[in-house]
């Protein structure tokens, strides 16, 4: 009696075909994965802006004015991270909760506060990607803004309004 030949492994051709299939799948899936990560990181800006808007409303409830001072709003000094998870970087520049964005008051609010000791009747908050961070290459949603009325806007890298960001 002869023993039937049993398979001891894979042939080189089978390995090459399997590697080609894996390569094709990776080429299709990896860019989608990176795009999803970018979209997920945008939530850092949206959540941070929404929470800061709520803190501004709380500030307004106590004094009938808003502030353009993150130190006054959060009770922090430069370089500190407080109970809300924000870090004041320098002056009126705030790092978002996960650190992907820098939040500031646009210059129109800052020029208005110069005469009013950082106290204003309206505000706008702006979040832009940290230039050295993972979101720096996000061209579809380059900046997010929210104002005292709750109006939300976003811009792409060319400065045009982007509807799909919020």
N, C-alpha and C positions, 0 to 999 in steps of 0.2 A: 504494500500500500504506500502511496505517496501522500505526503502532507501538503495540503494546499498552502500556497504562499500567503503569509499574513503581512499586513502593512506595518511597517516599522516607523513611519514618519511621513512628513509631507515632502513632495518634490519641490524643486526650485521654482518651477512654473507656478505651482499653487501658492507659494509664498509671495511671488512677484504679483500675482493677481490680487491676493489679499491686501498687499501693501498699496497697490494702485487704488483699490476701492476705499481704503482708509484715507489715502491722500485726497481723493476726490471729495469724500465726505467732509474732511477737515477744511478744504478750500471753500466749500459752500457754507458750512456751519460757523467757522471762526469769525468771519466778518459780521454775521448776524449776532453772534455772541458779544462782540465788541460794541456794536450799535446798541444792543440792549443794556450793556453796562453804562454807556453814556447816558441813555435815557433814564436809567435808574439813579444815576448821580445827580441828575437835574432835580430830583425830589429834594435834595439837600437845600437847594436854593429856595424852592417853593415852601418847604416846611419852615425854614429859618425866617423867611420874609413874613409868613403868616403869624408865627409866634412873636416876632418883633412888632408886628402891627397890633397884636393883642396887648403887648406890654405898653405900647404907645397909648392905646385906649385906656388902660389902667392909669397911666401917668396923667392923661387928660382928665380923668374922673376926679383926681385929687386937686388939680390946679386950674382946670379949664384952659390949658395950653398943652401943646406937644413940645418935645425937645429934640434938638439935633445933636445932643451929647450922649453918646453911648455910655459914657461913664455915669451920667445922671440916670439914664434909663435902666441900666443893669446894676448900678452900685459897684462898679469895678474900676480899677486903674489899668493902665497899659500893661499888657503881658499877662494879665490875670484871666483865669477862667472861673466863672461863677456857677451858681446852681442851675442856671439855664443852659449851660454847655457852650456858650459863646466865649470867644477870646478876643479881647480888644488888642489889635495889633499896634497901632500908633494913631494918636489923634482921633479922628473920626473914621477909622477903618476897622471893621469888625470881621473876624473870620467866622464863616458859617459853622454850624454844629459839627459837621463831618470834615470840614476843612477844605472842601472843593471850591468854595466861592468866597469872594471878599464883598462885604456889604458896606454900603456908604450912603450918605445923603447926597443927592445931586446938588450941583453948585447953586441952583436957584434957591433951594432951601437954605443953604449955608450963607448966601449973601443976605437973605432976609433975616437970619438970626444974628448977624453981626451987630445990628442996632438993638436987638431985643434980648441980649444975654442968653442965647441958645434956646429961647422960648418962642414958639411960633404957633399960628392958628391952623396950619395945615402941614402935612409932611408927605414926602415920597421916600421910599427906600429902594435902593438899587443893588442888585447882586450880579457880579461879573465873575467869570471863572478866575481862579488863582492862576497867574501867568506861568507858574512853574508846576502846576498840578496836572492831574489826569484829564481835567475838563478843558484845558487850554486849547485843544484842537476841535472843540465842539463849535462848528460854524452855523448850525441850524438855530440854536438858542444861545446866543452869545451874552445876552443880558436880560434880566428879569426886573420888573418894577411893580410896586404896589403903592397906592397912595392912601390918604386918610379916608377916602370915600369907598375904598375897597376895589377900585378899578385896577385891573391887572393887565400889564402889557409885557411884551417880550420882543427882542430884536435879534435878527440874525447877524452874521459877521459883517454884512454890508450896511447895516443900520436900518434895514427895512423891517417893518413890523412882521412878526412871525405869529401866526394864529395858532399853530399846533403845540406851542410850548406849555402853556398853562393847562 
